[in-house]
Structure formats: structure tokens, C-alpha cells
Amino acid sequence: MERRNAWLTYDEYDKQALERLCHGYRRFLDEGKTERECVSKTIELARDNGYVELGEAGELHPGDKVYACCMGKTIALFQIGNAPLEEGMNILCAHIDSPRLDIKQNPLYEDSGLALLDTHYYGGIKKYQWVTLPMAIHGVVCMKDGTKVEVIIGEKDTDPVVGISDLLIHLAQDQLDKKARVVIEGEQLDVIVGNRPASEEKDAVKEGILAILKDTYDMDEEDFYSAELEVVPAGHAREFGLDRSMIMGYGQDDRACAYTSLISMLDCDLPEKTACCLLVDKEEIGSVGATGMESRFFENTVAEVLNACGCYSELSLRRCLANSSMISSDVSAGFDPGFPSAFEKKNTSLLGCGVVFNKFTGHGGKAGSNDANAEYVAQIRQIMDHAGVCWQTSEVGKVDGGGGGTIAFIAALYGMNVIDCGVSVLSMHAPWEITSKADLYEAKKGYDAFLKRV
């Protein structure tokens, strides 16, 4: 089956709309390098578009727009539709966490005149990709008195950056004989943060770093215990390719789908069925914890929405969830001509050929997959074709070549229909990932059409 390049379908209106979407997307990537920052930016955009916090909304009626947040890391937005909630919702769900390096709770030390921060990598990464890059520190520090300080170091042109060193090629003969997974090991991912001693005393470079932290953030060394600080690539998302057809940026898995889902939600007019956009944390480490998809946050929030609509019961909640339909908005591995042996080309997405549907993910014999049923796939085909969306299907590489999972199987536990649908990515989980502007635009169009389904 042939896949047409989406660029060939665009008129001038489409090209302008595409560029507006991608301009906002690059800004979202720059301002949302952590899950907390994504939620903060989402609330800002939602409130600008008429959304109010669920707890402040009172009784809900068709057309009302509300949001609920969990611990500053996960957020759900709802626009109440005309149909009873028991008939289900149309849900877009994406994750807003991305692979990174987390600073440990007792991280700061000095060795041979250098001050370093010890880290623990988060999510699946090729560790050797994270060295010799300019890195930034984002996050929060919570003091014992309840004060919370936001930290962003390394993003302004006037900011310093930090980073991880690598062994010089002249001495690397033994290192180059190692397998790629151990060329750089986890405990080697320590971030260099200083070299200037504050005095002639022992550990004077560390002392100098602590003085800077105290002066800038009123932070003592013990405050690392209650800090969430993430080391991420420093710098802006950029247009990629001489024709400016692509975007290179950090965290596009899965903020490419999170942003397009969010904008579709904000653009949605009064829907027949209640529309929902759910942006969750912790997908990269198994969707665990209070802010992951496995938590009860979403279920509890839907119960609160039903209550505010005056129709809550345990049975109504179960019917609402079971009758809902979801697009698990998550990225897919795009075919890379530099590594063709990893893919089965007929069943792999191509950059520029539109939004990607993965009927199943998982690994091996589809282990850990949702595997959407054929009836739901047929409905999705009809929706996309009717809306003129360029779309394609894909699997995650060759059979037995590896694999990966999404939140789809977790949502499906409620009995709802779920399918994975998102944007193709090159260099997924690398510090800098690549997507096609056309695929972002087609994802937005597809999500728009989905939220309107009856």
C-alpha cells in the first residue's frame, strides 16, 4: 500500500497553518523541558482559552471547560459535551516526561579540583549520547519551611552550562573495544559544575558551588534531599533541514503528541461527546506512581466531573469509562535509511507521510501491547479519511528486533477502545530528536477529527 507524502497535498492555507502550529510547538519544547514545566505551560494556555480549575467550577453544563492537576506533573482537561457522560468521552492521552538525567539526593562532591553532581538516568537512553554536550539544570527545590524554588540554569545566552566529559581519543583504545552499552556506564554520568576553589581549604571548589547555590536560591546542601532537579540538553528547538521541513529538539517523545493533543483540545468547539485531553507523567519508567497512568488520578477526576454534572454514581463512572474511546497519543519510530536493517519497511512509518497508527506495540509476541480491535481501527480509518488526514500505519521495528510500549494497555483496562497514534521520530530518546513538520500538522488534524466523533 502506497503512502503519499503529506507535503504534496498542501495549499497555501495549509502551509501557513502548519508553520503557525510548529512555531508554537518549538516554543512549547523550549518552555517545557520537564513534566512540571509542561503542566505549568498547559495551565497557562488552558486558562487563556477559558478553562477553570475543576474545584472552582461549581456545577458543570455542556460547553464548560475545566482542568484538574495532580502534583504539578499530570493534568486532565475536559470540555463537557451535549451527550450524557455515561455514553463515554473522546480522550487524547499523551505523556510529558522524557528521558533525562536526574540529580541524586546526595549528589555534590569534589574530585581532583572539579565539583560534580552525581546523577541517575531516567528512562531508556544510550548513555554515550549524553556526554560532551552543553546541558542545563531544570527543576524545583523544596525547603523544610515549605518554600519552593524553581531552578533553570543554562537556557539564557548569559547562563553558564554544565556537562559530562568523555575520555580523549588518544587514550581510548580500551574504551573503544567495549560494547556500546558500557562505553559510558551509569555511574559515569556525573555532571561537572565547577573548578574554581573558594579558599585554600579541602573541597574548596565544592564550597564555592554551595556558596553560589546559597546566594542564588537560598539553598543549603541538605536541600538536595527534597529537590527534583533534571539535567537536560541546553538550547532551543531548531528548524532542521535546508528546506526547514523538520524540527530538531529535546523531548519530542512525547511532547510532539502532547502539544498537538493539547492544541486540538483548546481548539475544540462544543463537542457532542465530552472531550478530554490527559497529559501524564512517568510513562518512560512504566507509568508508575501517583502521577503515572497506573494511578487512580484519572478515574478519580472523572468521578469528580460526573459529580459536578450532577450524575455521579459508581455505575455511571464505570459506564463512562467503558464507553469512552481513546487515542494514546505517542510517537512512533520513523524509518531511518542509515539503519535499514532494524526496520521492516512495508510496516514502518516514513517521515512526512502523516500521522502514524500503531495497532499494537510491545515486544516479541506483542507482549505488553494493547492491540486495538479491528472494529475500532475501521472507525478510525473512516474518521481520518473523512477529515482528509494523511495517515499511515507502523510497527516498532522488525519482529524480535526490540520494541516498546505506551499507556494504551492501561487505559484499555477500563474496557474502552484505545489505539496508539502519533508522530514519527528519528533518533528517539537521544538528547536531540527529529520530527517532520508535516507529521505534526497531520497529527493535529487527526486529533481534531477524533474529538468531534459522535
C-alpha positions as CSV (number, residue, x, y, z in Angstrom):
1,M,0.0,0.0,0.0
2,E,1.4,3.4,-1.1
3,R,2.0,6.2,1.4
4,R,1.8,9.7,-0.1
5,N,4.0,12.5,1.2
6,A,1.7,14.9,3.1
7,W,3.6,17.9,1.8
8,L,2.3,17.2,-1.7
9,T,-1.3,17.8,-0.5
10,Y,-0.9,21.3,0.9
11,D,-2.2,24.6,-0.4
12,E,-1.1,28.0,0.9
13,Y,-3.6,27.9,3.8
14,D,-2.2,24.5,5.0
15,K,1.4,25.8,4.7
16,Q,0.6,28.8,6.8
17,A,-1.3,26.8,9.4
18,L,1.5,24.3,9.6
19,E,4.1,27.0,10.3
20,R,1.9,28.6,13.0
21,L,1.5,25.2,14.7
22,C,5.2,24.4,14.5
23,H,6.2,27.9,15.8
24,G,4.1,27.3,18.9
25,Y,5.4,23.8,19.2
26,R,9.1,24.9,19.2
27,R,8.2,27.4,21.9
28,F,6.5,24.7,23.9
29,L,9.5,22.5,23.7
30,D,11.8,25.3,24.9
31,E,9.5,26.2,27.8
32,G,8.5,22.7,28.8
33,K,11.7,20.6,29.2
34,T,10.3,18.9,32.3
35,E,6.9,17.5,33.2
36,R,6.3,20.3,35.7
37,E,7.1,22.9,33.2
38,C,4.7,21.2,30.6
39,V,1.9,21.3,33.2
40,S,2.6,24.9,34.1
41,K,2.5,25.9,30.4
42,T,-0.6,23.8,29.8
43,I,-2.5,25.6,32.6
44,E,-1.4,28.9,31.2
45,L,-2.7,28.1,27.7
46,A,-5.9,26.5,29.1
47,R,-6.8,29.5,31.3
48,D,-6.2,31.8,28.3
49,N,-8.8,29.6,26.4
50,G,-11.5,29.7,29.1
51,Y,-10.7,26.7,31.2
52,V,-11.1,26.9,35.0
53,E,-9.8,24.6,37.7
54,L,-12.3,21.8,38.4
55,G,-12.5,22.6,42.1
56,E,-13.5,26.2,41.3
57,A,-16.1,25.5,38.6
58,G,-19.2,24.5,40.5
59,E,-22.0,22.8,38.6
60,L,-21.0,21.8,35.1
61,H,-23.0,22.1,31.9
62,P,-22.4,21.4,28.2
63,G,-19.7,23.7,26.9
64,D,-18.0,24.2,30.2
65,K,-14.2,23.8,30.2
66,V,-12.3,22.5,33.3
67,Y,-8.9,21.1,34.2
68,A,-7.5,19.1,37.2
69,C,-3.8,18.8,38.1
70,C,-2.0,16.1,40.1
71,M,1.1,17.1,42.0
72,G,2.1,19.6,39.3
73,K,3.1,16.7,36.9
74,T,-0.1,15.4,35.4
75,I,-3.1,17.2,34.1
76,A,-6.5,16.4,32.6
77,L,-8.7,18.9,30.6
78,F,-12.4,18.4,29.9
79,Q,-14.9,20.1,27.7
80,I,-18.4,18.9,28.6
81,G,-20.4,17.7,25.6
82,N,-24.1,17.5,24.8
83,A,-24.3,13.8,25.3
84,P,-24.6,12.2,28.7
85,L,-21.3,11.3,30.2
86,E,-22.4,7.7,30.6
87,E,-22.1,7.4,26.8
88,G,-18.4,7.9,27.2
89,M,-15.8,10.5,26.2
90,N,-13.3,11.1,23.4
91,I,-9.9,11.1,25.1
92,L,-6.5,12.2,23.8
93,C,-3.8,10.9,26.2
94,A,0.0,11.7,25.8
95,H,2.9,11.6,28.2
96,I,5.0,14.7,29.1
97,D,8.0,13.0,30.7
98,S,11.1,12.4,28.6
99,P,14.5,10.6,29.1
100,R,16.9,12.7,31.1
101,L,19.4,12.6,34.0
102,D,18.0,13.1,37.5
103,I,20.3,14.6,40.1
104,K,20.6,12.3,43.1
105,Q,19.6,13.3,46.7
106,N,23.2,13.4,47.9
107,P,24.9,14.5,44.7
108,L,27.6,17.2,45.2
109,Y,31.2,16.1,45.6
110,E,34.7,17.2,44.6
111,D,37.4,15.2,42.9
112,S,40.8,16.4,41.6
113,G,39.8,20.0,41.6
114,L,36.4,19.6,39.9
115,A,33.0,19.8,41.5
116,L,30.5,17.3,40.2
117,L,26.8,16.3,40.6
118,D,26.0,12.6,40.8
119,T,23.0,11.6,38.6
120,H,20.7,8.7,37.9
121,Y,19.5,8.4,34.3
122,Y,15.7,8.3,33.8
123,G,14.1,6.3,31.0
124,G,15.8,4.3,28.3
125,I,18.9,6.1,26.9
126,K,22.1,5.3,25.1
127,K,24.4,6.6,27.8
128,Y,27.2,7.5,25.4
129,Q,24.9,10.0,23.6
130,W,24.7,12.2,26.7
131,V,28.4,13.2,27.1
132,T,30.3,16.3,25.8
133,L,27.0,18.2,25.3
134,P,26.0,21.6,26.8
135,M,23.5,20.7,29.5
136,A,21.0,22.7,31.6
137,I,19.5,22.1,35.0
138,H,15.7,22.4,35.4
139,G,13.6,21.6,38.4
140,V,12.5,22.6,41.9
141,V,14.0,22.7,45.3
142,C,11.6,22.4,48.3
143,M,12.8,23.8,51.6
144,K,11.7,22.4,55.0
145,D,9.7,25.6,55.7
146,G,7.5,24.9,52.7
147,T,9.3,27.3,50.3
148,K,9.6,26.0,46.8
149,V,12.2,27.5,44.4
150,E,12.2,26.9,40.7
151,V,15.6,26.3,39.1
152,I,16.5,26.9,35.4
153,I,20.3,27.1,34.7
154,G,21.7,27.0,31.2
155,E,19.0,28.3,28.9
156,K,19.7,32.0,28.7
157,D,22.6,33.2,26.5
158,T,24.1,34.7,29.6
159,D,23.8,31.5,31.7
160,P,26.6,29.0,32.2
161,V,26.0,25.4,31.0
162,V,27.2,22.2,32.6
163,G,28.0,18.8,31.1
164,I,29.7,15.4,31.2
165,S,33.2,14.7,30.0
166,D,34.4,11.8,27.8
167,L,37.8,10.1,27.5
168,L,40.1,11.7,24.9
169,I,40.5,9.6,21.8
170,H,44.3,9.4,22.4
171,L,43.8,7.2,25.5
172,A,40.6,5.5,24.4
173,Q,41.9,2.2,22.9
174,D,40.4,0.1,25.7
175,Q,37.2,2.1,25.8
176,L,36.6,1.6,22.1
177,D,36.8,-2.2,22.5
178,K,33.8,-2.1,24.8
179,K,30.2,-2.8,23.7
180,A,28.2,0.3,23.2
181,R,26.0,-0.3,26.3
182,V,29.1,0.0,28.5
183,V,31.3,2.6,26.7
184,I,29.8,5.0,29.2
185,E,28.2,3.5,32.3
186,G,25.5,4.9,34.5
187,E,27.8,5.9,37.4
188,Q,30.0,7.8,34.9
189,L,27.2,10.2,34.1
190,D,28.3,12.8,36.6
191,V,27.9,16.4,35.7
192,I,30.8,18.8,36.0
193,V,29.6,22.1,37.7
194,G,32.8,23.9,38.8
195,N,36.5,24.2,39.0
196,R,37.2,27.4,41.0
197,P,38.2,27.0,44.7
198,A,36.6,29.4,47.1
199,S,39.5,29.1,49.6
200,E,42.6,27.0,50.3
201,E,40.7,24.6,52.4
202,K,39.8,21.0,51.5
203,D,36.9,20.6,49.0
204,A,37.1,24.4,48.3
205,V,35.6,24.0,44.8
206,K,32.5,22.3,46.3
207,E,32.4,25.0,48.9
208,G,32.3,27.6,46.1
209,I,29.4,25.8,44.4
210,L,27.5,25.7,47.6
211,A,28.0,29.4,48.1
212,I,26.6,30.1,44.6
213,L,23.5,28.0,45.4
214,K,23.0,29.7,48.7
215,D,23.4,33.2,47.2
216,T,21.1,32.4,44.1
217,Y,18.5,30.1,45.6
218,D,19.0,30.3,49.4
219,M,19.7,26.6,49.2
220,D,21.8,24.6,51.6
221,E,23.4,21.2,50.7
222,E,20.8,19.3,52.7
223,D,18.1,20.8,50.5
224,F,19.2,18.4,47.7
225,Y,17.3,15.8,49.7
226,S,14.0,17.4,48.8
227,A,14.9,18.6,45.3
228,E,13.8,17.4,41.9
229,L,16.5,18.6,39.5
230,E,16.7,17.3,36.0
231,V,19.7,17.6,33.6
232,V,18.6,18.1,30.1
233,P,20.2,19.4,26.8
234,A,20.6,23.1,26.8
235,G,19.4,25.2,23.9
236,H,16.4,25.8,21.7
237,A,14.5,23.6,19.4
238,R,15.5,24.4,15.8
239,E,14.2,24.0,12.3
240,F,16.0,21.1,10.7
241,G,17.0,20.6,7.1
242,L,18.0,23.1,4.5
243,D,14.3,23.2,3.5
244,R,13.2,23.8,7.1
245,S,10.9,20.8,6.8
246,M,11.7,19.2,10.1
247,I,12.3,20.1,13.8
248,M,15.2,19.1,16.0
249,G,14.6,19.4,19.7
250,Y,14.8,17.7,23.1
251,G,11.9,15.8,24.5
252,Q,9.8,15.3,21.3
253,D,9.0,11.9,22.7
254,D,6.3,12.6,23.7
255,R,5.8,16.3,23.6
256,A,5.2,16.2,19.9
257,C,2.0,14.4,20.6
258,A,1.3,16.2,23.9
259,Y,1.3,19.6,22.3
260,T,-0.7,18.7,19.2
261,S,-3.3,16.9,21.5
262,L,-3.4,20.0,23.8
263,I,-3.9,22.4,20.9
264,S,-6.6,20.2,19.4
265,M,-8.4,20.3,22.8
266,L,-8.1,24.0,23.1
267,D,-9.4,24.5,19.5
268,C,-12.4,22.1,20.1
269,D,-15.8,23.7,19.8
270,L,-18.7,22.3,21.8
271,P,-18.4,18.6,21.1
272,E,-21.3,16.1,21.1
273,K,-19.4,13.8,23.4
274,T,-17.3,15.2,26.3
275,A,-13.8,15.8,25.1
276,C,-10.8,15.1,27.3
277,C,-7.0,15.7,27.0
278,L,-4.9,13.8,29.5
279,L,-1.2,14.6,29.9
280,V,0.6,12.1,32.2
281,D,4.0,11.6,33.8
282,K,6.2,8.5,34.3
283,E,5.5,6.8,31.0
284,E,9.2,6.4,30.4
285,I,9.6,4.3,33.5
286,G,6.4,2.2,33.4
287,S,3.6,4.7,34.1
288,V,4.0,4.1,37.9
289,G,3.4,6.3,40.9
290,A,0.8,8.9,41.8
291,T,1.4,10.9,38.6
292,G,1.6,7.9,36.2
293,M,-1.2,6.4,34.1
294,E,-1.4,3.5,36.5
295,S,-2.6,5.8,39.3
296,R,-6.2,6.5,40.1
297,F,-5.9,10.2,39.3
298,F,-7.8,10.0,36.0
299,E,-10.5,7.7,37.4
300,N,-10.9,9.9,40.5
301,T,-11.1,13.1,38.3
302,V,-13.7,11.6,36.0
303,A,-15.7,10.8,39.2
304,E,-15.4,14.5,40.2
305,V,-16.6,15.6,36.8
306,L,-19.6,13.3,36.9
307,N,-20.4,14.7,40.4
308,A,-20.2,18.3,39.1
309,C,-22.5,17.4,36.3
310,G,-25.0,16.0,38.8
311,C,-24.9,12.4,37.6
312,Y,-22.3,10.6,39.7
313,S,-22.7,7.0,40.7
314,E,-20.3,4.1,40.7
315,L,-22.2,2.6,37.9
316,S,-22.2,5.9,35.9
317,L,-18.4,6.1,36.4
318,R,-17.9,2.6,35.1
319,R,-20.2,3.1,32.1
320,C,-18.5,6.4,31.3
321,L,-15.0,4.9,31.2
322,A,-16.0,1.7,29.4
323,N,-17.9,3.6,26.7
324,S,-15.1,6.0,26.1
325,S,-12.7,6.0,23.2
326,M,-9.1,7.0,23.4
327,I,-6.2,7.8,21.2
328,S,-3.0,7.1,23.0
329,S,-1.0,10.0,21.5
330,D,2.5,8.6,21.4
331,V,5.3,8.8,18.9
332,S,6.5,6.1,16.6
333,A,9.9,5.1,15.3
334,G,10.4,6.6,11.9
335,F,12.3,4.7,9.2
336,D,16.0,5.7,9.2
337,P,17.8,5.0,6.0
338,G,21.1,4.9,8.0
339,F,19.9,1.8,9.8
340,P,17.6,0.0,7.4
341,S,18.2,-3.5,8.9
342,A,16.3,-2.5,12.1
343,F,13.1,-2.0,10.2
344,E,10.6,-3.9,8.1
345,K,9.9,-1.1,5.6
346,K,6.4,-2.0,4.5
347,N,5.3,-1.7,8.1
348,T,7.3,1.2,9.2
349,S,6.3,4.9,9.2
350,L,8.1,7.4,6.9
351,L,8.7,11.0,7.9
352,G,6.4,13.3,6.1
353,C,3.8,10.7,5.3
354,G,1.4,11.7,8.0
355,V,0.2,10.7,11.5
356,V,1.0,7.1,12.4
357,F,-1.3,4.5,13.8
358,N,0.2,1.6,15.8
359,K,-2.5,-1.1,16.1
360,F,-0.1,-2.8,18.6
361,T,3.2,-2.1,20.2
362,G,5.0,-4.3,22.7
363,H,7.9,-6.7,22.0
364,G,8.4,-10.2,20.9
365,G,5.0,-11.8,20.5
366,K,3.2,-8.4,21.2
367,A,4.0,-8.7,24.9
368,G,2.9,-5.6,26.8
369,S,0.6,-4.4,24.0
370,N,-2.9,-3.2,23.8
371,D,-3.6,-4.4,20.2
372,A,-6.7,-2.4,19.1
373,N,-9.6,-4.4,17.7
374,A,-10.4,-4.3,14.0
375,E,-13.8,-2.6,14.5
376,Y,-12.2,0.4,16.2
377,V,-9.5,0.6,13.6
378,A,-12.2,0.7,10.9
379,Q,-13.9,3.6,12.7
380,I,-10.6,5.4,13.0
381,R,-10.0,4.9,9.2
382,Q,-13.4,6.4,8.4
383,I,-12.8,9.4,10.7
384,M,-9.3,10.2,9.3
385,D,-10.3,9.7,5.6
386,H,-13.5,11.9,6.0
387,A,-11.3,14.7,7.5
388,G,-8.7,14.4,4.7
389,V,-5.9,13.4,7.1
390,C,-2.8,11.9,5.8
391,W,-2.1,8.8,7.9
392,Q,0.0,5.6,7.8
393,T,0.4,2.5,10.0
394,S,3.6,1.2,11.6
395,E,5.1,-1.4,13.9
396,V,8.1,-0.8,16.2
397,G,10.8,-2.2,14.0
398,K,11.4,-5.8,12.9
399,V,9.7,-8.7,14.7
400,D,12.1,-9.7,17.6
401,G,14.2,-6.6,16.9
402,G,13.3,-4.9,20.2
403,G,10.1,-3.0,20.8
404,G,8.5,-0.6,23.2
405,G,5.2,0.2,24.9
406,T,2.8,3.0,25.7
407,I,0.0,3.8,28.1
408,A,-2.6,2.2,25.8
409,F,-2.9,-1.1,27.6
410,I,-3.5,0.7,30.9
411,A,-6.4,2.7,29.6
412,A,-7.8,-0.4,27.9
413,L,-8.3,-2.0,31.3
414,Y,-11.4,0.1,31.7
415,G,-12.8,-1.7,28.7
416,M,-12.6,1.4,26.4
417,N,-11.3,1.3,22.8
418,V,-7.7,2.5,22.6
419,I,-5.3,2.9,19.7
420,D,-1.8,4.4,19.6
421,C,-1.5,7.3,17.2
422,G,1.3,9.9,16.9
423,V,4.3,11.4,15.1
424,S,7.3,9.6,13.6
425,V,10.6,10.4,15.3
426,L,14.2,9.9,14.2
427,S,16.9,9.4,16.9
428,M,14.2,8.7,19.5
429,H,15.4,9.0,23.1
430,A,18.6,10.8,22.0
431,P,19.2,14.2,23.5
432,W,18.1,15.8,20.2
433,E,15.3,14.1,18.3
434,I,13.9,14.9,14.8
435,T,10.3,15.1,13.6
436,S,8.6,16.3,10.4
437,K,6.5,19.5,10.4
438,A,4.0,17.8,8.1
439,D,3.5,14.9,10.5
440,L,2.9,17.3,13.4
441,Y,0.3,19.1,11.3
442,E,-1.4,15.9,10.3
443,A,-1.5,14.7,13.9
444,K,-3.2,17.9,14.9
445,K,-5.8,17.5,12.1
446,G,-6.3,13.8,13.1
447,Y,-6.8,14.7,16.8
448,D,-9.2,17.5,15.8
449,A,-11.3,15.0,13.8
450,F,-11.2,12.4,16.6
451,L,-12.5,14.9,19.3
452,K,-15.6,15.6,17.0
453,R,-16.6,11.9,16.7
454,V,-20.0,11.0,18.0
